[in-house]
Amino acid sequence: MQDAREKETATLQKLRKMEELAQKKITIFSRILMDVALAQDLETLAARHDERKNTLSALLGETSEDKQGEEE
């Protein structure tokens, strides 16, 4: 049972990291675009990735302090 829980936790952590990376890349890309409408669409997409990342973090039981420690 513990092994399955560890696998699920590892999978959720990988997914959270992928959502974080997607959000960061899309945000950067949206800032260098000349097409304002496309840039706004990408900002919306980045926000959705951020929401999914936050949901995964909540499922993992991470707090905002846990996330700050990772970023440093």
Backbone as a chain_set.jsonl record, in Angstrom:
{"seq": "MQDAREKETATLQKLRKMEELAQKKITIFSRILMDVALAQDLETLAARHDERKNTLSALLGETSEDKQGEEE", "coords": {"N": [[0.829, -1.199, 0.0], [1.937, 1.235, 0.806], [3.881, 1.557, -1.144], [2.381, 2.049, -3.468], [1.258, 4.48, -2.763], [3.55, 6.078, -2.613], [4.313, 6.043, -5.295], [2.143, 7.343, -6.46], [2.396, 9.852, -5.235], [4.901, 10.64, -6.238], [4.255, 10.803, -8.949], [2.321, 12.86, -8.935], [3.971, 14.943, -8.049], [5.731, 15.167, -10.217], [3.932, 15.938, -12.218], [3.104, 18.401, -11.149], [5.487, 19.841, -11.301], [5.824, 19.902, -14.077], [3.603, 21.434, -14.831], [4.31, 23.827, -13.608], [6.636, 24.483, -15.032], [5.574, 24.738, -17.634], [3.868, 26.92, -17.248], [5.728, 28.946, -16.633], [7.29, 29.065, -19.006], [5.358, 29.752, -20.953], [4.509, 32.229, -19.979], [6.862, 33.768, -20.241], [7.186, 33.64, -23.045], [4.855, 34.953, -23.855], [5.41, 37.54, -23.21], [7.25, 38.424, -25.051], [6.016, 38.603, -27.438], [4.696, 40.329, -30.275], [2.109, 40.474, -31.126], [-0.667, 41.47, -29.603], [-3.165, 40.321, -28.931], [-2.657, 37.565, -29.111], [-0.702, 37.37, -27.141], [-2.232, 37.961, -24.868], [-3.946, 35.773, -24.884], [-2.092, 33.759, -24.361], [-1.28, 34.496, -21.805], [-3.616, 33.928, -20.431], [-3.67, 31.168, -20.767], [-1.335, 30.522, -19.352], [-2.163, 31.21, -16.796], [-4.063, 29.233, -16.352], [-2.433, 26.969, -16.256], [-1.056, 27.612, -13.932], [-3.129, 27.469, -12.061], [-3.699, 24.72, -12.173], [-1.251, 23.755, -11.248], [-1.312, 24.749, -8.627], [-3.501, 23.315, -7.643], [-2.505, 20.689, -7.774], [-0.422, 20.979, -5.938], [-1.898, 21.4, -3.634], [-3.139, 18.906, -3.419], [-0.938, 17.415, -2.823], [-0.44, 18.314, -0.34], [1.124, 20.505, 0.119], [2.293, 23.609, 1.388], [2.291, 27.209, 1.013], [4.705, 28.027, 2.049], [6.284, 25.778, 1.692], [6.532, 25.747, -1.068], [7.938, 28.136, -1.5], [10.422, 27.538, -0.41], [11.354, 25.657, -2.219], [11.778, 27.178, -4.521], [13.948, 28.736, -3.973]], "CA": [[0.0, 0.0, 0.0], [2.819, 2.391, 0.886], [4.561, 1.679, -2.431], [1.439, 2.694, -4.383], [1.144, 5.878, -2.332], [4.783, 6.744, -3.016], [4.261, 6.213, -6.751], [1.16, 8.401, -6.729], [2.993, 11.114, -4.803], [5.947, 10.975, -7.206], [3.586, 11.204, -10.184], [1.744, 14.19, -8.705], [5.074, 15.901, -7.996], [6.198, 15.366, -11.597], [2.907, 16.723, -12.905], [3.169, 19.772, -10.637], [6.689, 20.457, -11.852], [5.557, 20.142, -15.495], [2.681, 22.573, -14.905], [5.082, 25.011, -13.248], [7.515, 24.793, -16.157], [4.737, 25.225, -18.736], [3.414, 28.266, -16.899], [6.854, 29.875, -16.75], [7.669, 29.219, -20.414], [4.297, 30.475, -21.659], [4.556, 33.612, -19.512], [8.008, 34.406, -20.895], [6.894, 33.767, -24.465], [3.8, 35.95, -24.059], [5.99, 38.877, -23.013], [8.077, 38.83, -26.185], [5.19, 38.652, -28.645], [4.218, 41.631, -30.753], [0.662, 40.342, -31.291], [-1.247, 41.679, -28.274], [-4.244, 39.356, -28.704], [-2.031, 36.27, -28.85], [-0.045, 37.486, -25.841], [-3.281, 37.859, -23.846], [-4.382, 34.37, -24.862], [-1.05, 32.981, -23.695], [-1.353, 34.815, -20.376], [-4.749, 33.156, -19.915], [-3.204, 29.782, -20.722], [-0.379, 30.439, -18.246], [-2.952, 31.246, -15.554], [-4.665, 27.906, -16.193], [-1.359, 26.079, -15.791], [-0.796, 27.977, -12.543], [-4.231, 26.921, -11.268], [-3.491, 23.274, -12.074], [-0.091, 23.566, -10.369], [-1.777, 24.985, -7.255], [-4.354, 22.179, -7.284], [-1.619, 19.555, -7.504], [0.27, 21.273, -4.687], [-2.862, 21.168, -2.555], [-3.296, 17.456, -3.293], [0.28, 16.914, -2.191], [-0.388, 18.843, 1.016], [2.166, 21.523, 0.214], [1.861, 24.957, 1.752], [3.019, 28.245, 0.278], [6.067, 28.051, 2.567], [6.985, 24.67, 1.04], [6.823, 26.178, -2.439], [8.972, 29.168, -1.46], [11.684, 26.87, -0.139], [11.765, 25.004, -3.462], [12.17, 28.152, -5.525], [15.206, 29.383, -3.586]], "C": [[0.869, 1.257, 0.0], [3.502, 2.634, -0.458], [3.663, 2.393, -3.449], [1.296, 4.179, -4.041], [2.382, 6.673, -2.747], [4.803, 7.007, -4.522], [3.284, 7.332, -7.13], [1.725, 9.77, -6.366], [4.054, 11.566, -5.799], [5.334, 11.457, -8.521], [2.98, 12.593, -10.05], [2.829, 15.262, -8.657], [5.615, 16.198, -9.387], [5.21, 16.231, -12.38], [2.937, 18.184, -12.46], [4.359, 20.512, -11.226], [6.491, 20.781, -13.339], [4.615, 21.331, -15.682], [3.414, 23.875, -14.589], [5.976, 25.441, -14.414], [6.723, 25.339, -17.342], [4.278, 26.649, -18.477], [4.532, 29.284, -17.078], [7.223, 30.132, -18.214], [6.632, 30.04, -21.186], [4.293, 31.944, -21.257], [5.694, 34.375, -20.187], [7.709, 34.656, -22.362], [5.855, 34.86, -24.725], [4.349, 37.376, -23.957], [6.836, 39.348, -24.199], [7.299, 38.92, -27.488], [4.791, 40.079, -28.999], [2.696, 41.643, -30.913], [0.007, 40.372, -29.908], [-2.321, 40.639, -27.963], [-3.671, 37.974, -28.373], [-1.339, 36.272, -27.486], [-1.06, 37.353, -24.705], [-3.794, 36.428, -23.733], [-3.362, 33.496, -24.139], [-1.015, 33.265, -22.194], [-2.495, 34.043, -19.715], [-4.362, 31.687, -19.774], [-2.228, 29.577, -19.565], [-1.113, 30.421, -16.903], [-3.611, 29.892, -15.291], [-3.632, 26.896, -15.711], [-1.053, 26.348, -14.323], [-1.887, 27.423, -11.629], [-4.061, 25.416, -11.085], [-2.305, 22.962, -11.154], [-0.506, 23.733, -8.912], [-2.668, 23.852, -6.765], [-3.509, 20.958, -6.95], [-0.857, 19.76, -6.197], [-0.647, 21.019, -3.49], [-3.072, 19.67, -2.332], [-2.089, 16.829, -2.593], [0.44, 17.407, -0.755], [0.694, 19.883, 1.209], [1.552, 22.862, 0.584], [2.647, 25.954, 0.928], [4.452, 28.345, 0.766], [6.901, 26.934, 1.945], [7.415, 25.081, -0.358], [7.927, 27.225, -2.474], [10.337, 28.55, -1.228], [12.229, 26.18, -1.37], [12.335, 25.974, -4.453], [13.519, 28.777, -5.216], [16.386, 28.534, -3.886]], "O": [[0.583, 2.221, -0.71], [3.683, 3.781, -0.867], [4.134, 3.244, -4.204], [1.222, 5.025, -4.933], [2.267, 7.818, -3.184], [5.254, 8.062, -4.969], [3.566, 8.154, -8.002], [1.549, 10.735, -7.11], [4.104, 12.741, -6.165], [5.83, 12.402, -9.135], [3.111, 13.416, -10.956], [2.634, 16.366, -9.166], [5.922, 17.347, -9.704], [5.606, 17.14, -13.109], [2.811, 19.093, -13.28], [4.247, 21.678, -11.605], [6.944, 21.825, -13.807], [4.808, 22.141, -16.588], [3.17, 24.902, -15.222], [6.057, 26.626, -14.738], [7.152, 26.297, -17.985], [4.296, 27.488, -19.378], [4.306, 30.368, -17.618], [7.442, 31.275, -18.613], [6.987, 30.916, -21.975], [4.095, 32.815, -22.103], [5.504, 35.499, -20.651], [7.947, 35.752, -22.871], [5.963, 35.604, -25.699], [3.802, 38.302, -24.557], [7.106, 40.541, -24.332], [7.858, 39.273, -28.526], [4.58, 40.918, -28.124], [2.07, 42.701, -30.844], [0.116, 39.416, -29.14], [-2.379, 40.129, -26.844], [-4.15, 37.3, -27.461], [-1.391, 35.279, -26.762], [-0.782, 36.707, -23.695], [-4.046, 35.932, -22.635], [-3.735, 32.594, -23.388], [-0.748, 32.364, -21.4], [-2.364, 33.564, -18.588], [-4.691, 31.044, -18.777], [-2.293, 28.56, -18.874], [-0.723, 29.698, -15.986], [-3.705, 29.455, -14.144], [-3.926, 26.063, -14.853], [-0.817, 25.415, -13.556], [-1.588, 26.955, -10.53], [-4.251, 24.893, -9.987], [-2.356, 22.012, -10.373], [-0.1, 22.947, -8.056], [-2.599, 23.471, -5.596], [-3.764, 20.272, -5.96], [-0.67, 18.813, -5.434], [-0.217, 20.489, -2.465], [-3.172, 19.217, -1.192], [-2.215, 15.842, -1.867], [1.342, 16.973, -0.039], [1.137, 20.123, 2.332], [0.449, 23.203, 0.156], [3.578, 25.574, 0.217], [5.338, 28.707, -0.007], [8.092, 27.118, 1.694], [8.536, 24.794, -0.78], [8.765, 27.21, -3.376], [11.322, 29.009, -1.808], [13.444, 26.119, -1.554], [13.283, 25.644, -5.166], [14.172, 29.3, -6.119], [17.519, 28.935, -3.621]]}, "num_chains": 1, "name": "protein.A"}
